[in-house]
Amino acid sequence: MEPPRPPGEPEYDPSDPYVRDAQTFPHLGPELAERVAAYGTEERLPNGTLVFRRGDRGVDFFLVLEGSIEIFTFGFHGEPLVLHVHGERQFTGELDLFNDRQILVDGRTGADSRVVRVKRPDFRRMVASEPDLGEIIMRAFILRRVGLIRHSQGGVVLIGPNHGADTLRLERFLIRNGYPHRLFDTETDPDGGGFLACFKLAAGQLPVVVAPGDRVLRNPTNAALADELGLTETVDPEHVFDLVVVGAGPGGLAAAVYGASEGLDTLVLEGLAPGGQAGTSSKIENYLGFPTGISGQALAGRAQVQAQKFGARLLISRSVTGLDCERRPYRLSLEDGRSVQARAVVIATGARYRKLDVPDLARFEGQGIHYAATAMESQLCRDDEVAVVGGGNSAGQAAVYLSRTARRVHMLVRGKGLAATMSDYLVQRIHSSPHILLYTRSEITALAGDSLLREVTWLDRETGEASTHRIGNVFVMIGAEPNTEWLKGCLALDDKGFVKTGYGDDGLPLASPYETTRPGIYAVGDVRSGSVKRVASSVGEGSVVVQAIHRFLNPAVVG
């Protein structure tokens, strides 16, 4: 049973997971069903039995043998909306079965039913031990989450002005964490005013997030929103993990996948959302194995699920504020006052783009100045003129991607060209695009506007000519500043703040090129001094470092 489609949506779209019924809601063959039954217990449940409720954590996996299980959510007026009915030899669940987050939907029997209940630990064991069955389940779970996101089901409502900095911040947080939501743009949406009246809100209180049960969060912080939506997991501060990875970019997620798959008790700490700086890339086309390209967010989402499949845990929206490296096990302090302990630590906090050195920059950040170019930003500046600042691959990808929706893309670089800093395939596309204008030896000198950015002035340093343009969105992708402030003198850093690895304080080489000046603490990816700033390089470092961690944790066994 398919959920109702929103008005105006085409009847058939092959990219819609709900159309791909055989993969999204598969019927297991008799032999596969018998194998599932071996991991669980058979139960008879009367009609209307609630098997799980939205907001529950650690729910069980159910296989229907007879009868049915209805998956449903509630509308804005409290009415139940059935999303799907699982029949004979179909199974329940979606991606939250691989973590301990709050689930998004309710489930109840639609008739007197006979089911197999598989407890969470046995479900993990089943997925790990039965690879063909695990592949079917994993594919179905991913497609179900994509369907929930696509159709804004089981999520929240975000109400606010689409161009507002905090509205963009909250929407970006929800998108990057794969959480279903619907945006009511109070600037253009005809229903926006009705929602304000319904919840007795004034325009000055926006943005707000309306969660199930009509709970209203007024401009919450990312951490408060994550807590309210159950995106965070609880961790015992006295528990000692084998490995704690700080940062869920490509390098950190690779370390988590390889660490967890090789039996290490692994925890990942991430301040915003999986993907890191790479997660803001619209499309990465030179990553091995993806000939048609893949977005940074999609790559990060797959890696996150892969890590969780092997048992790694993720704490999202929990920034690390300090590392006590004077005692072992190491203790990492979090911004909410809690702490976690680890026998080994991988630092994968990456780097962030540098900011423009122009007046009024802070005033327009989030309201015209952006550091990511994803589908959300692309829609934000449809048919407008935009500027992209930077000469690296990220800037090139952004310019090419935005040129598909923007009227014109002005690309500014300080150098004399792109060839020295950008992959050739991107250089060729930029030069051949009629919608991209390249300005070499140029830099932005002024920003102007009211509550939003309206005008941008840049200077041609070769001619000395300054020009002002009606531009409301600037995408800044220049340089790299390491995210290492939280280390506070714990490790040796180079003169730019990147973590030194491979050599001890005495100048002698260490056992691993990724080892820092503290035993058991490693750095991978963009945060590491001397690293190649590429996604594939970060993934390689994150996977290889696990061997060194095994040697450190078990020297008698490995060495």
N, C-alpha and C positions, 0 to 999 in steps of 0.2 A: 504493500500500500504506500503510495507516494504522498508526501505532504502537499497541501495546497500551494500553488505557485503564486507569487505576488502579481498583482495586476500589471499587465504590459509585458511580462516576461514571456519569451517565445516558448511554444509548446514543446519543442524538442531541441536540445542542445547537447551534442555528444560529449562536451566537456563537463557536463553536470553529473556528479557522482550518482545521483538518484536515478539517472537514466541507465547507468551501468549496473543494473540490478544484480546480475550474476556474480559480479565482483564485490559490490558493496554489501549485499545481503545474500551471500552464497548459501546454497543447500549442500550440506556435507553428504557424501556418499555413505552407504551403510558401514563400510569398513573404517572410514575416518571417524564416524560417529561412535563406533565401538572403541576406538582408541581413545577418544575423549572420555568416554564413560569409565575407562580404566583409571583415570586420574581423579574422579569425583564420586559422588554418591547420588543415587537415584531418589527422587522425592515426588510425592503426589501433592499438588497444591490446588485448593479450591478456587473457583472463579473469583477474580477481584483481589487476590492476594498481592500485596505490595512487596515486590522482591528487592527493590532498592529505591531510594528517594534522592532527588537532587540535593546536593550538598553533602551526601555521604562520602566517606573516604574508605578506601580499601575494600570495595564491594567485590562480590563473587562473580564468576563467569557462569552463565547458564546456557545449556543446550536443550532445546525443546525436543522431546520425543513424541509427545501427544499434546494436543491443545494449542495454546498460543501465549506469547508474552507481548503486550502492547508497550511500546516506547512512546512516552508522551511528555509534553511540557505544558505550561499554562500561558494563556494569552494575557493581554494587558488588563482584561476585566475579570481574570480569575478562571476563565473557561478552559477546560482541558483540551489540548490539541494533540491528536495522535499523529506521530511522525512516521511510525512503521509498526507493522505487526509481524513478529517473528513466528513462523509456522514450523512444521515438522522438520527436524534436523537443521534448523537455523540457530544462530547463537547471538547472545547479547554482548554489549561492550563497545568501547571505542578507546581512544588513546590513553585516557586516564586510568585504564587498567594496568598500564606500565609504570604508573607513579602513584603517589599517595595524595594527589590533589582531590579537591571536591569534584564530584561528577556533575554533569550538566543537565541530566534528564532523569525522569522517573520511569519505573518499569512495574507493570502489574500483569497478572495472568488475565487473558481475555476469555478464558473458559476453564473448566476443570482440566488440569494439565498434569502431565508427567514430564519431569525435567531431570537433567543431570546438573547438580551444583558442584562446581569446581572451586575450592577455596583459593585465595590469592597465592599463597606459597606454592600450591600444586599447579596453579595456572602458569606461574613462571617456570616451574620445572617442566611442564608439558611443552611450552613454547621452545624451551632450550633443547629438549630431548627429541622432539618430533619436528624436524626442519620443514618438511613439506606441509604439515598442518600449520606450523608457525607462519609460513609464508602466506597462506590463505588468510589467516587471522590478521596478520600485520597489514596486508593490503586492504582488507575490509575496514579495519580500524582507521587507517589513514584516510580512506575515501569517506568514511562517515564523518570524520572531523571536518574534512573539506566541505562536505554537504551542509553541515551545521553552520559553518562560517559563511558559505555562499548564500544561504537562505536566511541568515540572521536568526537562527533557532537555538534555543537553550542558552541565550546569552543575556546581554544587558542593552540598555538604550543610553546613548550619549547625546545630550542636548546642549547645544552651544553654537556660537558663530563659527563657521567652517574655517575662517581665516584667523581665528583667535589663537594665541600662542598656547594657552592651556588646553583648548580643544584639540589642537594638533598634537600636543604632548600626550594626552590621554588616548587619542585614537591610534597614535603610533605605538604606544605601549600595548594596546589590545591587539593590534595587527601583528606586531612582532612576536607576541606570545601566543598567537593562534587562538585568540578567544573570540567567540561569536559576538557580534554587536550590530546595532543599527544606529546610524547617525541621523539626528534631526537637526539640520542646519537652520538655526533661527534667522539667518539672513535671507534664506531663499525658500525654505520648506514651508508649504502652506499649513502643515500640521504643527509646526513648531510653536506658534502662539497658543494653540489648544493645549499642548503639553504644559506650557508654562502656567496656564490657568488651572489645569487639572491638579498640578502639584503645588499651586500657590507660590510660584517662584517669580522673582523680579529679574529683569535682564542683567542687573548688576551682580546677581548670584551665580551666573553661569561661568563655566560649564558645570553641568551636573551629570552624574551617572545614576540611572535608575536600575536597581537590581531587582531580582524576583522578590515578591512580597511588598512591592512599592517602597523598598528602602531607597532613600535618596542620599547620595553622597555629593556634597557640594565641593567642587573643585578639589578632589582628594589628591594627595601625593601619590606617586607611583607605588610606594610601599604600602600605603593605606588601602589603595585599590586592590593590590595583590592579596593583602590579608582578607579583605572583604569577599573577594571572589574565590578564596581558597586556593590560590596559585602557589602559595608557599607551603612548605612542609616543616614539621617540627623535628628538631634534632636534639638529642640528649647531650648537654655540654660536657658530660663526663665520658661519653663514648669516644674512643680513639679510632679514627679512620686510618686505614693503611695509607690512603692517598687523598689529599684535598687539592683540587684544581681550582685556582682562582682565575676566573674569566672563562666565558663560554663562547669564545670565538672559534675559528677553525682549529687552531692549535690546541686549545683547551678541550674542545669536544673530541678531538682525535685522541688525546691522552686519556680522556674518560672512557672512550670506546675500547681502546686497547687495554687499559688498566682493568676495567670491569670484566672484559671478556677473558682476561687471564687470571681472574680470581681475586683481584684486589678489592677490598672494601672501599669504594670510591664515592666521594662527594664533590659536586661542582658548585661553586659560589659565583653568582652573576648579579651585577648591580642593576641591569635593565632587562635584557632579553637575550636569548641565544643568538649568536651570529657575529657579535662584535662589529667592528667597522665593516667587515665583509658583508654582514647582514643588511647593510644599507645599499648594496650594489644592485642595480636594476637587472643586470644580466652579466654573468661571467661566461665568456665563450671559449676561453683557452684552457679550461680546466679538464684534465684528462678524463675521458669516458663520457662526456656530455657534448656530442657533436653539434647539437642545436642550442647549446648554452643552458645555463640554469641561474636563476636569481640567487643572490646571497641568502635571502630569507629561506628559500626552498631548500638550499643545501644545508643550512643550519638546522632547519626543522627535521630533515631526515637524519642528520647526525645526532640530534637530541633524542629522537625516538630509538635510534640504534643503541645509544649509550644506556638508555633506560631499559631497553630489552635485556641487556646483559646485567642489569642490576644497579647501575650507577644512579645516585640520587642527585637532584638539582634543587638548589635554593635560589629562587628567582627574586629579583628586586631586593637583594641583600648585599650591599656593598661592604667590602672589607676595609676597615679603617686602621688596622695595625697588625703587626706580626711580632710576637714575642719569640725571638730566636735565641734567647739566652738559656732556655731550658728545653728539654725534650721529654715527652712529645711536644712538638711545636703547638702554640696556641694562637689562633687567629681571631681577632676582635671584629665584630660586625657593627654596623651603624645603629642597630636597634639595641645595643648593649649586651647582646648575647655573644657567645664565643663557641668555637669548635676546635677540636684537637686532631693532630695528624702526625703520623710517623714520618711521612714524606709529603712535600709540597711542590706543586708545579705552578709557577707563575706564568700566566698566559693572559695578562690584562691588556695586552696590545698597545696601540697608540691611537691618538685622536687627531683630527685635523687641526692645524693651527688656525687662529682667528685672524681676521683682517685687522690691520692697524689703522683704523679710520674712526673718526668721531661718530658717536651715536650708534655704534655697533650693537651694544647691549640692548638698546631701546628697541631694535628691530629684530633681534634674535627670536625666532619662532613666529614672527609676524612679517616675514619677507626674507629673512636670512635663514638658510637651511644647510644642514650638513649631511643630507641624505637625498637620494633621488629614486624613490620607489613609486609604485602605482598610485599611492595616496598623493604624493607631491605632484605627480604627472597630471592627475585630474584637477588638482588645485590651480594649476596654471594653464589649463586648456585654452588655446587660441590667444594666449598672451605672449608678450616678448619676455624672455628670461635671460639671465646671465649665468655662466658657469665659470668659476675661477679655479685654475689649476691645469697642470700639464701632464699629470700621471694617468694611469689606466682608469682609476676611479672617475676622474673628471671626464675622460674620453667616453667611458660607458654612459655617464650621466648625460653628456651632450647628445650622443646618438639616441639614447632612449627618449629624452625630452623632446627631441626634434620631431617625434611622431605625433605629439599633441600640441606643442607650442607653435605659435605663429613664426617665431624666429628665435634662435639660440645664439647669443653673443658669447663667444668663448675667449676668455682673456688669459694670456700666459705672460710671464715676465721674461722668458727666454726668447731666442730668435726663431724658435720653431718647436715642433713636437717630437721629431724623430729620436732625439736623445733620451726622452723620458717616457715614451708611450709605445705600446705594441703597434707593429706596422698595420695590422688589420684595422685597428681603430683610427690610425692616422689616415688611411685611405678612405674610410667611410666619412670622416669629418671633411676632408678635402672635396669629396664628391657630393656631399649633401647640399642641396640648394637652400636648406633651412638653417644652416650653421654658418656663422660669420666668425672667422678667426682673427683675433687681434694680438699680434706679437709685441713683445717689449711694452706691455701695457699693464696698468694696475689701477684699481679703484681708489679714488681719493675722497669721495664724499657720498653720503646717503641722505635722503630727504623724504619727508612724508608727514602724515598726521599720526593716527593710531596704527597705520600700516605703512610699509615702505611704498613709496610712489615713484621716486626718481633716483637714478644712479649716475654718478659722474666718474669717468675714468680718464687717465692721462696716458698719452702715447709718449713714452720716455725718449723715443728717438726723434720725434718732431717737436715735442713740447706742447702739442695741441691737446686741449681738454675738451671733452664732449659730454653732454648730459642727455640721458635717455629716459623715456617713460617706461620704467621697469619696476615691477612689484615683487619679483622673486629672484633672489641670487643664491646660487648653490656654490658653497665654498668647500673646496677639496684640495687644500694646499698643505704640503709638508706633513710632518708627523711629530707629535709630542707624546712621549711615553707616559702611560698611566702608572707611575711609580711613586707618587707622593706618599702613599700609605706605608711604604717600606721604612721611612723615617730613619735612615742610617743603618738599617739592619744588614744590608748587602752592599757590595761595591758596585757603584754605578759609573758610567763613563761621563764625559763632560757635558753630554746632552741629556743625561738622566736615564739612559737605557741600562739594563742589567748586564753586568760583565759576567761572562761564563768561560769555562774551559781552563782557567788558570787561577791558582790560589793566590793569597796575599803575598806569598814568597816568590811569585812569578813562575813557579813550576806547573807543568800541565796537570790537570785533574783527570780522573778516570773517565769522565764523559765531557764532551764539548758543550753540554747543556747544563753542567753542574755549576753552581754559584760558589761563592766563597764560604758558604755554610753547608756542611754535609747534609744530604737528604733534601736540599732545596734546589730546584731546577728552574730554568726559564726557557720558554720556547716561543716562537713566533715573533711578531713585530716588536714585542717589549725587549727582546734580547739584543744586546749590542752586536752589530755586525751581521744580523740576519738579513736574508733577502726578503723584501716586503712583498710577498706574493702569497695567495691563498694556498697553493699547492705546497709551497715551502713550509708554511706553518703547519699544515696537516702532516707533512713528512716528519717534522721535528716532534710534533706531539705524539706520533705513533712510535718513533724510535726511542724517545726518552724513557719509555716504560721498561725497556730492557735494563737501563741503568738503575732504575728504581728497584727492580727485582734484585739486582746485585747488591744494592745498598741494604734492602730489608732482609735479605737472606744470603749474607756473604759466604757462609759455609756451604750452602747448597749450590749457589750459582758460580761462585768463584773457585 
